Amino acid sequence: MQEEKDAPRHFFVHTEADLCLGCSLCVKRCPTRAIRVRDGKAAVKHSVCIGCGECIRICEQGAITASTSDLNSLSSDKISIALVSPVLYSQFPGILPRDILQGLKSMGFTHAVDMAYYFEMFQWATAEYVSRNRKTGESPWPLISPVCPVVIRLIVHRFPSLLPHVHPIMRPVALMARDVLSQFKHHYGIEGHDILLYYINPCPSKMGIPKKELGKGTHSTGALGINDIYAELSRQIKHLEKSDKIPFAQAGYEFEQCTSGGGILWSLSGGEAEATGLERILAVAGLYETITYLEKIEIGLFRDIEYIEFRACREGCIGGALNAIDKYLAKSAALKMSKVLGVGTRLNRERVLRLYDSNWFFPKVSPQDLKKIGGQQEKTFSFEEMRLIEEIVRIIDGKSCGACGSPDCRTFAEDLVKGEAAPEDCVYLELRGIQNTDLHEKLKSLKKRP
């Protein structure tokens, strides 16, 4: 199997064949079984990749990398806007967010927008939705935070019955992209294609905002990993520190400043849950912990909880695979900076509620649309194919050794039935003499069907 030629534009990772040793560590690590080793090299099935970054973390050769945008694509004839995750501030201990935002402008961005402004919008809207849902019962408890896109894609692929639990308010990054694009189009009197949005983010799952979330007439954003820009941004910040000029604020909009530490706490596990002000809340961090809790929700547990914040990365977004410094150093820096800035509000609640009542916070997406945003689901098997898969698993009776390039024996059997693997790939089938059984003929007959 080669890396899919018809992969969707929003694919999250790619492999460097020259660096790959075919060790299968990434195959075993992937939570959606999206990686195979074929012809001695790892290949990603982008249709089921959720962008968690586990393969990036586990690969000792650096053969798997995030599919980020090119920093050289900044154009002088377009308005370039950096959409800044507060995780970025945690990567520079002791540096004020103001200087980090100015450093981005020194790199060539026309504007640098702080996401904390939209976190505050999101938390007001969330508190209002939960309050109303207590009366209407429109959504089942517990509501699941939409903030981490890895979790949403994980639900699409492994827990589709939980899609009605996903909180319907737009994600802060989508609110930010939509609002910033609208305001700067008006400010400059230009069309959307003259504005380039770059999300500065900590993980490969956030490679842009799907058009479905932003509405018609908008453009998908590009993305830059924090580790992509870290070295250059560090140089720009040091240059600013050595300057004798007094760094007066140069922000034209409120959202171009970071004046509160509340948004910085969102980079930590529990930051979002705490900000909602709700009492019956829960915060879960870590990919496999998230899977465990989603399994519990699926069987009916935690119905007494109103809201659950899930983060796929340990310690929250500061544990993202594209960050530049150790997550515990980053956590310490974030906590210290939040104390320096203080935790306050910048928004008028009544104004937010007027936006809420005008449906400003709600995307025009259904659970079916969420499935499309999350990626494609794997093909379903016919009854006959399922029987054949069970027969193959019974014959193999292996130990999921991974020598075939698939993560386990059942996945290999499924690949075999789909025509994505060959019988000779499995050493157990070879040892048990598959050619002397009618299984080989059954597989051949499946391939002949239209």
Helices and strands as residue ranges (DSSP letters): E 13-15, H 25-29, E 35-38, E 41-44, G 46-48, H 54-58, E 64-66, G 71-73, E 79-84, H 87-90, H 97-107, E 111-114, H 116-136, E 143-144, H 149-158, G 160-165, H 172-188, G 192-194, E 195-201, G 204-206, H 211-214, E 222-225, H 226-242, G 254-256, H 262-265, H 271-276, E 281-285, H 287-298, E 307-311, G 317-319, H 327-341, H 349-357, H 367-374, H 383-396, H 409-418, G 423-425, H 427-431, G 434-436, H 439-448
